[in-house]
Amino acid sequence: MLSYELQLKKLNKIFTSTSPQFPQILGVGNSELETTKDFFSKLSQEINRIILSGEKFPENISIDNRLNYPRGRGTFNLPLSIELKMLLHKEMIERNITKTQLANLLALTEHDVKADEWQLSKTIHLKPSLPPRYKKVQRLLDVKHNSKIQELAEAFRVIDKVIKIDLLPKD
C-alpha cells in the first residue's frame, strides 16, 4: 500500500494538516477531523492535477519509516481505488503509453489480435475494430470517479500487468 506522512498541528483554535510528500497541500479546520477532511479533499485534487499534467508522484514511505512517529505525526494509506489509479498512471509514464494508446488497447477484441499475441509489444500499434472510449480512460485515471476494480484490472492487463493483492497480518 502507498503510505505518506501526515502531520497535524494546533495553532490557537485552528488545526492544520500537512504532508512532507505533498508540501503544497494545507488542510485547515476547527478540529482534527475537519482539518483531515479538508486535507484529503485537497489531496484528491492534487492527485488529479499530477495525473493530468503527466508528472510523477512523490515517493511513498517505506514500512520501516512509518514506525515510532511522535504525537501529531503519522501516516495515511490511500484507498485501494486511488492507489490503483496512481499505479496505472505511473506505469503509463514508465512505458510511454498515452491515454489515446490505452483507449485503443482497451478497445481491441479477439478479432483484432491473435490469441497468442496479446503482449503490449504486439498490440500497442494496432487499430481496434471497435471505437476507442477515450472518456473511459479519463474516468479510469480520475480519482473522484468510482471506477470498478475490474475496469482497472483490464487496463493493467492490456499493458502486461496484473493486480496482486496480499493479506498480511496486522503488526
NUDO-460516 format. One record per residue (C-alpha): residue number from 1; x, y, z; residue in one letter. Coordinates in Angstrom, 1 decimal, always signed. Layout:
BEGIN
{num:NUM&X:X&Y:Y&Z:Z&residu:A} $
...
This chain:
BEGIN
{num:1&X:+0.0&Y:+0.0&Z:+0.0&residu:M} $
{num:2&X:+1.1&Y:+3.5&Z:-0.7&residu:L} $
{num:3&X:+1.7&Y:+5.4&Z:+2.6&residu:S} $
{num:4&X:+2.5&Y:+9.0&Z:+3.1&residu:Y} $
{num:5&X:+3.3&Y:+11.1&Z:+6.2&residu:E} $
{num:6&X:+0.6&Y:+13.3&Z:+7.8&residu:L} $
{num:7&X:+1.4&Y:+16.0&Z:+10.3&residu:Q} $
{num:8&X:-1.3&Y:+17.6&Z:+12.5&residu:L} $
{num:9&X:-0.7&Y:+20.8&Z:+14.4&residu:K} $
{num:10&X:-2.9&Y:+23.1&Z:+16.5&residu:K} $
{num:11&X:-2.3&Y:+26.9&Z:+16.5&residu:L} $
{num:12&X:-4.6&Y:+28.6&Z:+18.9&residu:N} $
{num:13&X:-8.0&Y:+27.2&Z:+18.0&residu:K} $
{num:14&X:-7.1&Y:+26.3&Z:+14.4&residu:I} $
{num:15&X:-5.9&Y:+22.8&Z:+13.3&residu:F} $
{num:16&X:-3.7&Y:+22.3&Z:+10.3&residu:T} $
{num:17&X:-2.6&Y:+19.1&Z:+8.5&residu:S} $
{num:18&X:+0.3&Y:+18.8&Z:+6.1&residu:T} $
{num:19&X:+2.4&Y:+16.1&Z:+4.4&residu:S} $
{num:20&X:+6.1&Y:+16.5&Z:+3.5&residu:P} $
{num:21&X:+5.5&Y:+14.5&Z:+0.4&residu:Q} $
{num:22&X:+2.7&Y:+16.9&Z:-0.7&residu:F} $
{num:23&X:+4.0&Y:+20.2&Z:+0.7&residu:P} $
{num:24&X:+1.6&Y:+22.3&Z:-1.5&residu:Q} $
{num:25&X:-1.4&Y:+20.9&Z:+0.5&residu:I} $
{num:26&X:-2.6&Y:+22.5&Z:+3.7&residu:L} $
{num:27&X:-5.7&Y:+21.2&Z:+5.4&residu:G} $
{num:28&X:-7.3&Y:+23.7&Z:+7.8&residu:V} $
{num:29&X:-10.2&Y:+23.3&Z:+10.3&residu:G} $
{num:30&X:-11.6&Y:+23.8&Z:+13.7&residu:N} $
{num:31&X:-11.0&Y:+20.1&Z:+14.7&residu:S} $
{num:32&X:-8.6&Y:+17.3&Z:+13.8&residu:E} $
{num:33&X:-11.4&Y:+15.6&Z:+11.9&residu:L} $
{num:34&X:-12.3&Y:+18.8&Z:+10.0&residu:E} $
{num:35&X:-8.7&Y:+19.6&Z:+9.0&residu:T} $
{num:36&X:-8.1&Y:+16.0&Z:+7.9&residu:T} $
{num:37&X:-11.2&Y:+16.0&Z:+5.7&residu:K} $
{num:38&X:-10.0&Y:+19.3&Z:+4.2&residu:D} $
{num:39&X:-6.5&Y:+17.8&Z:+3.6&residu:F} $
{num:40&X:-7.9&Y:+14.7&Z:+1.8&residu:F} $
{num:41&X:-10.2&Y:+16.8&Z:-0.3&residu:S} $
{num:42&X:-7.3&Y:+18.8&Z:-1.5&residu:K} $
{num:43&X:-5.2&Y:+15.7&Z:-1.8&residu:L} $
{num:44&X:-7.6&Y:+14.2&Z:-4.3&residu:S} $
{num:45&X:-7.5&Y:+17.4&Z:-6.4&residu:Q} $
{num:46&X:-3.7&Y:+17.3&Z:-6.3&residu:E} $
{num:47&X:-3.5&Y:+13.7&Z:-7.4&residu:I} $
{num:48&X:-5.8&Y:+14.5&Z:-10.3&residu:N} $
{num:49&X:-3.6&Y:+17.5&Z:-11.2&residu:R} $
{num:50&X:-0.5&Y:+15.3&Z:-11.2&residu:I} $
{num:51&X:-2.2&Y:+12.8&Z:-13.5&residu:I} $
{num:52&X:-3.4&Y:+15.4&Z:-15.9&residu:L} $
{num:53&X:+0.0&Y:+17.1&Z:-16.1&residu:S} $
{num:54&X:+1.8&Y:+13.8&Z:-16.6&residu:G} $
{num:55&X:+4.0&Y:+14.4&Z:-13.6&residu:E} $
{num:56&X:+5.4&Y:+11.6&Z:-11.3&residu:K} $
{num:57&X:+4.0&Y:+11.1&Z:-7.8&residu:F} $
{num:58&X:+6.1&Y:+11.7&Z:-4.7&residu:P} $
{num:59&X:+7.8&Y:+8.6&Z:-3.2&residu:E} $
{num:60&X:+5.8&Y:+6.9&Z:-0.6&residu:N} $
{num:61&X:+7.1&Y:+6.0&Z:+2.9&residu:I} $
{num:62&X:+8.6&Y:+2.5&Z:+3.5&residu:S} $
{num:63&X:+7.2&Y:+0.4&Z:+6.2&residu:I} $
{num:64&X:+10.3&Y:+0.8&Z:+8.3&residu:D} $
{num:65&X:+9.9&Y:+4.6&Z:+8.3&residu:N} $
{num:66&X:+6.3&Y:+4.5&Z:+9.5&residu:R} $
{num:67&X:+7.1&Y:+3.3&Z:+13.0&residu:L} $
{num:68&X:+7.5&Y:+5.3&Z:+16.2&residu:N} $
{num:69&X:+6.2&Y:+8.7&Z:+14.9&residu:Y} $
{num:70&X:+5.7&Y:+11.2&Z:+17.8&residu:P} $
{num:71&X:+2.3&Y:+12.6&Z:+18.6&residu:R} $
{num:72&X:+0.8&Y:+14.7&Z:+15.8&residu:G} $
{num:73&X:+2.6&Y:+12.8&Z:+13.1&residu:R} $
{num:74&X:+1.6&Y:+9.6&Z:+11.5&residu:G} $
{num:75&X:+0.9&Y:+8.0&Z:+8.1&residu:T} $
{num:76&X:-2.1&Y:+7.6&Z:+5.9&residu:F} $
{num:77&X:-2.9&Y:+4.9&Z:+3.3&residu:N} $
{num:78&X:-4.8&Y:+5.8&Z:+0.2&residu:L} $
{num:79&X:-8.0&Y:+4.0&Z:-0.7&residu:P} $
{num:80&X:-7.3&Y:+1.0&Z:-3.0&residu:L} $
{num:81&X:-9.1&Y:+2.5&Z:-6.0&residu:S} $
{num:82&X:-7.0&Y:+5.7&Z:-5.8&residu:I} $
{num:83&X:-3.8&Y:+3.7&Z:-5.3&residu:E} $
{num:84&X:-4.6&Y:+1.6&Z:-8.4&residu:L} $
{num:85&X:-5.2&Y:+4.8&Z:-10.4&residu:K} $
{num:86&X:-1.9&Y:+6.2&Z:-9.3&residu:M} $
{num:87&X:-0.1&Y:+3.0&Z:-10.2&residu:L} $
{num:88&X:-1.8&Y:+2.9&Z:-13.6&residu:L} $
{num:89&X:-0.6&Y:+6.5&Z:-14.2&residu:H} $
{num:90&X:+2.9&Y:+5.5&Z:-13.0&residu:K} $
{num:91&X:+3.0&Y:+2.5&Z:-15.4&residu:E} $
{num:92&X:+1.8&Y:+4.7&Z:-18.3&residu:M} $
{num:93&X:+4.6&Y:+7.2&Z:-17.7&residu:I} $
{num:94&X:+7.3&Y:+4.4&Z:-17.4&residu:E} $
{num:95&X:+6.1&Y:+2.7&Z:-20.6&residu:R} $
{num:96&X:+5.4&Y:+5.9&Z:-22.5&residu:N} $
{num:97&X:+1.8&Y:+4.9&Z:-23.0&residu:I} $
{num:98&X:-0.6&Y:+7.8&Z:-23.8&residu:T} $
{num:99&X:-4.2&Y:+8.0&Z:-22.9&residu:K} $
{num:100&X:-5.1&Y:+7.5&Z:-26.5&residu:T} $
{num:101&X:-3.0&Y:+4.4&Z:-26.8&residu:Q} $
{num:102&X:-4.6&Y:+3.0&Z:-23.6&residu:L} $
{num:103&X:-8.0&Y:+3.7&Z:-25.1&residu:A} $
{num:104&X:-7.1&Y:+1.8&Z:-28.3&residu:N} $
{num:105&X:-5.7&Y:-1.1&Z:-26.3&residu:L} $
{num:106&X:-8.9&Y:-1.4&Z:-24.2&residu:L} $
{num:107&X:-11.0&Y:-1.4&Z:-27.4&residu:A} $
{num:108&X:-9.1&Y:-4.3&Z:-29.0&residu:L} $
{num:109&X:-11.1&Y:-7.5&Z:-29.4&residu:T} $
{num:110&X:-10.2&Y:-11.1&Z:-30.2&residu:E} $
{num:111&X:-11.0&Y:-10.2&Z:-33.9&residu:H} $
{num:112&X:-8.1&Y:-7.6&Z:-33.8&residu:D} $
{num:113&X:-5.5&Y:-9.8&Z:-32.1&residu:V} $
{num:114&X:-4.4&Y:-13.4&Z:-32.5&residu:K} $
{num:115&X:-4.8&Y:-15.5&Z:-29.3&residu:A} $
{num:116&X:-1.1&Y:-15.8&Z:-28.6&residu:D} $
{num:117&X:-0.2&Y:-12.1&Z:-29.4&residu:E} $
{num:118&X:-1.8&Y:-10.2&Z:-26.5&residu:W} $
{num:119&X:+1.6&Y:-8.8&Z:-25.4&residu:Q} $
{num:120&X:+1.9&Y:-5.0&Z:-25.3&residu:L} $
{num:121&X:+4.8&Y:-5.0&Z:-27.7&residu:S} $
{num:122&X:+2.5&Y:-6.6&Z:-30.3&residu:K} $
{num:123&X:-0.7&Y:-4.7&Z:-29.6&residu:T} $
{num:124&X:+0.4&Y:-1.1&Z:-28.9&residu:I} $
{num:125&X:+0.3&Y:-0.1&Z:-32.6&residu:H} $
{num:126&X:-2.9&Y:-2.0&Z:-33.6&residu:L} $
{num:127&X:-6.0&Y:-0.1&Z:-34.6&residu:K} $
{num:128&X:-9.1&Y:-1.6&Z:-32.9&residu:P} $
{num:129&X:-12.2&Y:-2.6&Z:-34.8&residu:S} $
{num:130&X:-14.4&Y:-1.1&Z:-32.1&residu:L} $
{num:131&X:-14.3&Y:+2.7&Z:-31.5&residu:P} $
{num:132&X:-12.0&Y:+3.6&Z:-28.6&residu:P} $
{num:133&X:-13.7&Y:+5.0&Z:-25.5&residu:R} $
{num:134&X:-11.5&Y:+8.0&Z:-24.5&residu:Y} $
{num:135&X:-13.8&Y:+9.1&Z:-21.7&residu:K} $
{num:136&X:-13.4&Y:+5.7&Z:-20.1&residu:K} $
{num:137&X:-9.7&Y:+6.2&Z:-19.8&residu:V} $
{num:138&X:-10.3&Y:+9.7&Z:-18.4&residu:Q} $
{num:139&X:-12.6&Y:+8.1&Z:-15.8&residu:R} $
{num:140&X:-10.1&Y:+5.4&Z:-15.0&residu:L} $
{num:141&X:-7.5&Y:+8.0&Z:-14.1&residu:L} $
{num:142&X:-9.8&Y:+10.4&Z:-12.3&residu:D} $
{num:143&X:-9.6&Y:+9.8&Z:-8.5&residu:V} $
{num:144&X:-13.0&Y:+11.4&Z:-8.0&residu:K} $
{num:145&X:-14.7&Y:+8.8&Z:-10.2&residu:H} $
{num:146&X:-15.5&Y:+5.4&Z:-8.7&residu:N} $
{num:147&X:-14.0&Y:+3.0&Z:-11.2&residu:S} $
{num:148&X:-14.7&Y:-0.7&Z:-10.8&residu:K} $
{num:149&X:-11.7&Y:-2.8&Z:-9.9&residu:I} $
{num:150&X:-12.5&Y:-5.0&Z:-12.9&residu:Q} $
{num:151&X:-12.1&Y:-2.0&Z:-15.2&residu:E} $
{num:152&X:-8.7&Y:-1.1&Z:-13.6&residu:L} $
{num:153&X:-7.6&Y:-4.7&Z:-13.8&residu:A} $
{num:154&X:-8.4&Y:-4.7&Z:-17.5&residu:E} $
{num:155&X:-6.4&Y:-1.6&Z:-18.0&residu:A} $
{num:156&X:-3.4&Y:-3.2&Z:-16.3&residu:F} $
{num:157&X:-3.9&Y:-6.4&Z:-18.3&residu:R} $
{num:158&X:-3.6&Y:-4.7&Z:-21.7&residu:V} $
{num:159&X:-0.3&Y:-3.2&Z:-20.6&residu:I} $
{num:160&X:+1.0&Y:-6.6&Z:-19.4&residu:D} $
{num:161&X:+0.5&Y:-6.1&Z:-15.7&residu:K} $
{num:162&X:-1.6&Y:-8.0&Z:-13.1&residu:V} $
{num:163&X:-3.0&Y:-6.7&Z:-9.9&residu:I} $
{num:164&X:-1.9&Y:-8.8&Z:-7.0&residu:K} $
{num:165&X:-3.4&Y:-8.3&Z:-3.5&residu:I} $
{num:166&X:-1.9&Y:-9.9&Z:-0.4&residu:D} $
{num:167&X:-3.4&Y:-10.1&Z:+3.0&residu:L} $
{num:168&X:-0.7&Y:-9.6&Z:+5.7&residu:L} $
{num:169&X:-1.0&Y:-9.9&Z:+9.5&residu:P} $
{num:170&X:-1.5&Y:-6.6&Z:+11.3&residu:K} $
{num:171&X:+1.6&Y:-5.5&Z:+13.1&residu:D} $
